[in-house]
Structure formats: C-alpha cells, structure tokens
Amino acid sequence: MSAFLIQNARVYRTEYRDFIPGAVVIEDGKIKEILTDPAAVIDGMETVDAKEQYLVPGLVDAHTHGRIGYDFDSATAEQMKAMRASYAADGTTTVFPTIASAPLSQIETAIDNVKAAGFDGIHLEGRYLNCKRRGAHREDLLFPLDVAELSSLLDRMEPLNVHISCAAELEGGEAFVKTAIARGATVSIGHTDATYEQALDAMSWGVNAFTHTFNAMRPIHHREPGPVVAGLTTENAYCEVIADGFHLNPAIVKLAYMAKKPAHLTLITDSMSATKCEDGEYSIAGEKVYVVNGKAINEEGNISGSTICLYQAVRNLMTFAGVSFAEALPYATIVPASMLKIEKSVGSIAAGKDADLLLVCPETYDITAVWQKGEAVAHV
C-alpha cells in the first residue's frame, strides 16, 4: 500500500522516551505526519487499527555477520536478500552487514553482494585488526592499515553508508582513520590493544565508537585504563555492547548503560550464521565455530559472535539494567542510527523518515506487525 494511516496507536516519541496516543500517516514509504488524534480518519486512505498497541521505530543493527545459516562474508546476493527479510521479520529494519576478516577478493565480492541485495550500509570489521586481540579472526587474514587499499574499498562501497572497525593504534592508524572520515565513513576502534592514551588519540582523529566494548580489547587495569575506560568516560563516544548475557555479564551491561546513558550506548548483536538455527558446526571469519546452547565458540575457545536477535537484546537490557521498555528502545534505534550518522532517515518516528515501524503488544512485548519503508513485512 503506497499510502495508509495507522490509528489508535501509542506512538513512541524518542524525544520524550514515552508513548503518546496518536496516529501516523504513511505515504510512499515515508512517515508523512504524526497526528495527535488517535482516532483520526483520512477520507479515501486505507486504515490500520493498532488497537492501542505500541508503535515503535524499526531497530538498527550496526554489527551483525549473518543468520539463517548464511554469513555475509560468503553469502550470495540472493541469500543476503533472504537474510534481510529475516532480520526485518524480527524487527530489525536497518542492517549494516558486517564483513569479517577475509582475503581481499572475498571482501570485494561480499561488498558487491551487499549492494546487490539492497542494503543501505555496510560495516567493514575485518582485516585491519590487532593480532593480539583478534578474537575469532584468523591471524593470517589480518592486514596492515593500508590507506591505498582502504581507498579502493571505499570506492567499491559507494554509495553505501560505511562503518569501519580497526585497531587504530597500529602503524598508519592516524592516516587510515582520517582517510575514512574524509570519505564520509564512521570509524570504530575494535579488536584493539590500544592504551587509554592511544584510544584518546584515535578519537581526536575522528573515531567515534568502540566495537563490542570489553570484548577483544585490552582489559581495564587501575593503572592502565585502556580503551574501555576511554570509551565509557568520553561523553560523545558510542560504545557497542552485546547484551546476550554471555559476551558480557549482565552487571557489566548495566555498568555500560549507567556510563553511556542517555545517548551513547549502542546495542548490537554481532550475530553469526547460526542465528535462528539449531546448534551445530558453523564458521565465521574463516574459522570453524561450534554452537552449543546458542553459544558460539571456535576451536581455540574464543567467543565467535552471538546468536541473539536485536529485539531480544532490548528485552535483555530491560532485565539487566532494570529499565522500562520505553527507556531501553533508543539503544537499538536512534543511538545506533546516530553513531552511523543515518539518524535523518531512521531511528525514530518523525515526519520525513523511512516508515520502518513495529507494532508491539504492551502486555507481552511481542512484535505483532512490521513495516519496512512502508511495506508490510511480517505479521507474527
């Protein structure tokens, strides 16, 4: 339907972090208007009755490697389209497919397939990482921070919105980061052995985020705070967290929430191909991975991505930090959108933005409907 009205909704207003009775007009995939009268009717326009359910923005996942048996490093464009539909059915309407470490030719093919599959952005996590904190990334697949190679990849990724993770403390880090920023990308420090001072330097070059904070980073020490403390204590730095209760103890998630509220905690999934699948043997970043009880571990015993969905991360944050649904929502919507600098298009319900919307039952928090750019995706 090109134009329709969602009425009798409890519309989530990000600016208030609250639900306000109202109606929303959708035209040509965009939010045209928010009406204060929940019972409003527009002559000749199709109407959807929300029945006083919550109407919330579609979720934004800045860091995810795959699901339903596919990995963004190796999936075809058609497989990626299937993944895109699966994400949307679970409420994640904006996805930055995350490319892990791989040979350059494989990364280039993955970029082409991401573009062909219709995604709006991409996250290049692979290859420019510190081998000391490589996690599940194979050491032989890592590569120096090469500005010429980066420039070539940025050319290839156009016109996608680009987010890059790198160990900025490595040789050439300043030029690498500044090149990416000058080309319009956002940059996160991750898989890093940076000291506290080195992390501050990286932020002075333009780094605005910390990749899966705490994980694959130099740990906190009271005499060497490291990158974690740099991220948590710098007001404008965004800190990604994986709120699956496995990557981080729930108390650490609460700590990150307390440090970064109200606007710089970013919930991510870091999900891998086993998401939405049964336990078994999978792979990520060229490494064999074993998934048992939903937990992914490689042969070296390193955590290798998650199997969580972003909406579950929102519900986990409610439990871990003791916050309401209304308080938890921004950390999977407007905050990641702002980190990626796409907040003018997605992340909240406002006139002119994409009509990426979820209906949620107030009693159970179950998602009952999804629209992606105004198109009905799923009725669960």
QUIPE-V272958 format. One record per residue. N is the residue number from 1. RES is the residue in one letter. SS is DSSP state (A for helix, B for strand, O for the rest). PSI is psi in whole degrees, 0 to 359 (NA if undefined). D_LAST is the distance of its C-alpha to the last C-alpha in Angstrom with 1 decimal. Layout:
N|RES|SS|PSI|D_LAST ; N|RES|SS|PSI|D_LAST
This chain:
1|M|O|128|19.0 ; 2|S|O|333|21.8 ; 3|A|B|133|22.1 ; 4|F|B|167|20.1 ; 5|L|B|128|20.1 ; 6|I|B|113|17.4 ; 7|Q|B|169|19.3 ; 8|N|B|44|19.4 ; 9|A|B|157|17.7 ; 10|R|B|94|19.0 ; 11|V|B|128|19.5 ; 12|Y|B|121|20.1 ; 13|R|B|108|23.6 ; 14|T|O|322|24.5 ; 15|E|O|335|28.2 ; 16|Y|O|347|28.0 ; 17|R|O|51|25.3 ; 18|D|B|166|24.1 ; 19|F|B|129|21.8 ; 20|I|B|128|23.8 ; 21|P|B|136|23.0 ; 22|G|B|189|22.9 ; 23|A|B|154|21.5 ; 24|V|B|131|20.9 ; 25|V|B|127|22.4 ; 26|I|B|130|21.0 ; 27|E|B|130|23.4 ; 28|D|O|44|23.6 ; 29|G|O|3|20.9 ; 30|K|B|157|22.6 ; 31|I|B|116|22.5 ; 32|K|B|318|25.6 ; 33|E|B|148|26.0 ; 34|I|B|122|24.8 ; 35|L|B|140|26.2 ; 36|T|O|342|27.4 ; 37|D|O|109|27.0 ; 38|P|O|336|23.5 ; 39|A|O|15|24.4 ; 40|A|O|146|25.8 ; 41|V|O|138|25.9 ; 42|I|O|120|27.1 ; 43|D|O|130|29.0 ; 44|G|O|0|27.6 ; 45|M|O|134|24.4 ; 46|E|B|143|21.0 ; 47|T|B|136|19.2 ; 48|V|B|124|15.7 ; 49|D|B|113|15.9 ; 50|A|O|347|14.2 ; 51|K|O|42|15.6 ; 52|E|O|23|17.1 ; 53|Q|O|166|14.1 ; 54|Y|B|136|14.8 ; 55|L|B|115|14.8 ; 56|V|B|159|15.5 ; 57|P|B|150|16.7 ; 58|G|O|149|14.9 ; 59|L|B|157|16.2 ; 60|V|B|114|19.3 ; 61|D|B|111|20.2 ; 62|A|B|350|23.9 ; 63|H|B|98|24.5 ; 64|T|B|134|22.5 ; 65|H|O|348|24.1 ; 66|G|B|183|21.3 ; 67|R|B|180|18.5 ; 68|I|O|37|17.5 ; 69|G|O|0|21.2 ; 70|Y|B|151|22.6 ; 71|D|B|136|24.8 ; 72|F|O|338|25.6 ; 73|D|O|328|29.3 ; 74|S|O|352|29.3 ; 75|A|O|148|26.2 ; 76|T|O|169|27.0 ; 77|A|A|320|25.7 ; 78|E|A|319|23.4 ; 79|Q|A|323|22.0 ; 80|M|A|324|21.5 ; 81|K|A|322|19.6 ; 82|A|A|320|17.2 ; 83|M|A|316|17.0 ; 84|R|A|318|16.5 ; 85|A|A|323|13.3 ; 86|S|A|317|12.1 ; 87|Y|A|312|13.1 ; 88|A|A|320|11.4 ; 89|A|A|334|7.9 ; 90|D|O|8|8.9 ; 91|G|O|356|10.4 ; 92|T|B|101|13.8 ; 93|T|B|346|15.0 ; 94|T|B|121|18.7 ; 95|V|B|132|19.9 ; 96|F|B|94|23.6 ; 97|P|B|131|24.0 ; 98|T|B|120|26.6 ; 99|I|B|121|29.5 ; 100|A|O|178|31.4 ; 101|S|O|136|35.1 ; 102|A|O|166|36.2 ; 103|P|O|150|39.2 ; 104|L|A|318|39.6 ; 105|S|A|324|39.1 ; 106|Q|A|321|35.7 ; 107|I|A|318|34.6 ; 108|E|A|318|35.8 ; 109|T|A|319|33.9 ; 110|A|A|318|30.7 ; 111|I|A|314|31.3 ; 112|D|A|319|31.8 ; 113|N|A|324|28.5 ; 114|V|A|316|26.5 ; 115|K|A|317|28.1 ; 116|A|A|332|27.5 ; 117|A|O|353|23.8 ; 118|G|O|14|23.5 ; 119|F|O|154|23.0 ; 120|D|O|345|24.8 ; 121|G|B|175|26.4 ; 122|I|B|147|27.6 ; 123|H|B|116|28.8 ; 124|L|B|99|31.9 ; 125|E|O|334|32.3 ; 126|G|O|152|34.5 ; 127|R|O|328|38.2 ; 128|Y|O|57|39.8 ; 129|L|O|163|39.6 ; 130|N|O|124|42.2 ; 131|C|A|337|42.8 ; 132|K|A|337|43.6 ; 133|R|A|38|39.9 ; 134|R|O|342|38.3 ; 135|G|O|238|35.8 ; 136|A|O|2|34.0 ; 137|H|O|131|35.7 ; 138|R|O|135|38.6 ; 139|E|A|323|42.0 ; 140|D|A|350|43.3 ; 141|L|A|357|40.4 ; 142|L|O|157|41.3 ; 143|F|O|150|43.4 ; 144|P|O|164|45.6 ; 145|L|O|89|44.5 ; 146|D|O|113|45.9 ; 147|V|A|321|45.9 ; 148|A|A|315|46.7 ; 149|E|A|318|43.9 ; 150|L|A|315|41.5 ; 151|S|A|320|42.7 ; 152|S|A|318|42.2 ; 153|L|A|321|38.6 ; 154|L|A|321|38.0 ; 155|D|A|316|39.5 ; 156|R|A|327|37.1 ; 157|M|A|344|34.0 ; 158|E|O|142|34.8 ; 159|P|O|22|33.1 ; 160|L|O|150|30.3 ; 161|N|B|134|30.0 ; 162|V|B|133|31.5 ; 163|H|B|134|31.3 ; 164|I|B|133|33.8 ; 165|S|B|138|34.4 ; 166|C|B|161|38.0 ; 167|A|O|89|40.6 ; 168|A|O|346|42.6 ; 169|E|O|348|45.6 ; 170|L|O|163|46.6 ; 171|E|O|133|49.5 ; 172|G|O|7|48.7 ; 173|G|A|317|45.8 ; 174|E|A|312|47.1 ; 175|A|A|322|47.6 ; 176|F|A|309|44.2 ; 177|V|A|313|42.3 ; 178|K|A|327|44.3 ; 179|T|A|314|43.9 ; 180|A|A|316|40.1 ; 181|I|A|317|40.1 ; 182|A|A|334|42.6 ; 183|R|O|5|40.3 ; 184|G|O|2|37.4 ; 185|A|O|160|35.4 ; 186|T|B|150|34.4 ; 187|V|B|136|35.7 ; 188|S|B|144|34.8 ; 189|I|B|129|37.2 ; 190|G|O|163|35.8 ; 191|H|O|58|37.1 ; 192|T|B|143|40.2 ; 193|D|O|23|43.4 ; 194|A|O|145|44.3 ; 195|T|O|172|46.5 ; 196|Y|A|314|45.7 ; 197|E|A|320|48.2 ; 198|Q|A|323|46.9 ; 199|A|A|321|43.4 ; 200|L|A|319|44.9 ; 201|D|A|315|46.8 ; 202|A|A|320|43.6 ; 203|M|A|327|42.1 ; 204|S|A|336|45.3 ; 205|W|A|343|44.8 ; 206|G|O|353|41.3 ; 207|V|O|132|38.9 ; 208|N|O|4|36.2 ; 209|A|B|166|33.9 ; 210|F|B|121|33.9 ; 211|T|O|130|31.8 ; 212|H|O|71|29.9 ; 213|T|O|138|32.5 ; 214|F|O|318|34.6 ; 215|N|O|136|33.4 ; 216|A|O|43|35.9 ; 217|M|B|154|38.3 ; 218|R|O|128|41.8 ; 219|P|O|164|41.2 ; 220|I|O|134|42.5 ; 221|H|O|144|46.1 ; 222|H|O|343|48.1 ; 223|R|O|347|50.7 ; 224|E|O|89|48.5 ; 225|P|O|331|45.2 ; 226|G|A|185|43.7 ; 227|P|A|331|40.8 ; 228|V|A|311|38.4 ; 229|V|A|325|40.7 ; 230|A|A|316|41.4 ; 231|G|A|317|37.7 ; 232|L|A|332|37.1 ; 233|T|A|359|40.2 ; 234|T|O|118|40.2 ; 235|E|O|316|38.6 ; 236|N|O|8|37.1 ; 237|A|O|135|35.9 ; 238|Y|B|136|32.2 ; 239|C|B|114|31.4 ; 240|E|B|142|28.4 ; 241|V|B|146|27.2 ; 242|I|B|103|25.0 ; 243|A|O|58|23.6 ; 244|D|O|359|22.6 ; 245|G|O|3|25.5 ; 246|F|O|308|27.3 ; 247|H|O|322|28.6 ; 248|L|O|137|29.7 ; 249|N|O|142|30.6 ; 250|P|A|327|28.6 ; 251|A|A|328|31.9 ; 252|I|A|323|32.4 ; 253|V|A|316|29.0 ; 254|K|A|319|30.2 ; 255|L|A|314|33.5 ; 256|A|A|319|32.0 ; 257|Y|A|314|30.0 ; 258|M|A|325|33.2 ; 259|A|A|325|35.2 ; 260|K|A|352|32.9 ; 261|K|O|151|31.3 ; 262|P|O|359|30.8 ; 263|A|O|15|30.2 ; 264|H|O|16|30.7 ; 265|L|B|126|28.4 ; 266|T|B|114|25.9 ; 267|L|B|132|23.0 ; 268|I|B|171|22.5 ; 269|T|O|323|21.1 ; 270|D|O|32|23.9 ; 271|S|B|152|21.5 ; 272|M|O|184|22.9 ; 273|S|O|336|22.2 ; 274|A|O|352|21.3 ; 275|T|O|131|18.1 ; 276|K|O|13|15.2 ; 277|C|O|172|18.2 ; 278|E|O|162|20.5 ; 279|D|O|154|23.7 ; 280|G|B|200|26.6 ; 281|E|B|128|28.9 ; 282|Y|B|192|27.7 ; 283|S|B|156|29.6 ; 284|I|B|138|29.5 ; 285|A|O|38|32.4 ; 286|G|O|5|34.4 ; 287|E|B|141|34.3 ; 288|K|B|137|33.2 ; 289|V|B|140|30.6 ; 290|Y|B|126|29.8 ; 291|V|B|119|26.5 ; 292|V|B|124|26.9 ; 293|N|O|37|24.4 ; 294|G|O|3|22.4 ; 295|K|B|128|25.6 ; 296|A|B|123|27.2 ; 297|I|B|137|31.0 ; 298|N|B|183|33.5 ; 299|E|O|340|36.8 ; 300|E|O|357|38.6 ; 301|G|O|7|36.4 ; 302|N|O|142|34.8 ; 303|I|B|136|31.2 ; 304|S|O|67|29.5 ; 305|G|O|177|26.3 ; 306|S|B|176|23.2 ; 307|T|O|25|20.0 ; 308|I|O|152|18.1 ; 309|C|O|151|15.1 ; 310|L|A|324|16.2 ; 311|Y|A|326|13.7 ; 312|Q|A|326|15.2 ; 313|A|A|323|18.5 ; 314|V|A|313|18.0 ; 315|R|A|326|17.4 ; 316|N|A|320|20.3 ; 317|L|A|321|22.5 ; 318|M|A|316|22.0 ; 319|T|A|312|23.3 ; 320|F|A|319|26.0 ; 321|A|A|355|27.4 ; 322|G|O|43|26.9 ; 323|V|O|163|25.3 ; 324|S|O|167|22.8 ; 325|F|A|316|19.4 ; 326|A|A|323|21.2 ; 327|E|A|327|23.9 ; 328|A|A|331|21.8 ; 329|L|A|318|19.7 ; 330|P|A|333|22.6 ; 331|Y|A|354|23.2 ; 332|A|A|9|20.1 ; 333|T|O|271|20.5 ; 334|I|A|328|23.9 ; 335|V|A|307|26.0 ; 336|P|A|325|25.0 ; 337|A|A|319|25.1 ; 338|S|A|320|28.6 ; 339|M|A|320|29.7 ; 340|L|O|356|28.9 ; 341|K|O|41|30.5 ; 342|I|O|20|27.7 ; 343|E|O|346|27.1 ; 344|K|O|344|28.4 ; 345|S|O|325|25.4 ; 346|V|O|173|22.4 ; 347|G|O|345|21.7 ; 348|S|O|167|21.9 ; 349|I|O|106|21.3 ; 350|A|O|150|24.7 ; 351|A|O|134|26.4 ; 352|G|O|344|26.9 ; 353|K|O|164|24.1 ; 354|D|B|142|21.3 ; 355|A|O|68|18.4 ; 356|D|O|107|16.0 ; 357|L|B|148|13.8 ; 358|L|B|141|10.9 ; 359|L|B|133|10.1 ; 360|V|B|132|10.3 ; 361|C|O|124|11.2 ; 362|P|O|334|14.9 ; 363|E|O|321|15.5 ; 364|T|O|345|13.1 ; 365|Y|O|17|12.2 ; 366|D|O|141|8.5 ; 367|I|B|128|6.6 ; 368|T|B|344|5.1 ; 369|A|B|152|6.3 ; 370|V|B|136|8.5 ; 371|W|B|134|12.0 ; 372|Q|B|115|14.5 ; 373|K|O|43|18.0 ; 374|G|O|357|16.9 ; 375|E|B|132|14.9 ; 376|A|B|126|11.3 ; 377|V|B|313|9.6 ; 378|A|B|141|5.9 ; 379|H|O|99|3.8 ; 380|V|O|NA|0.0
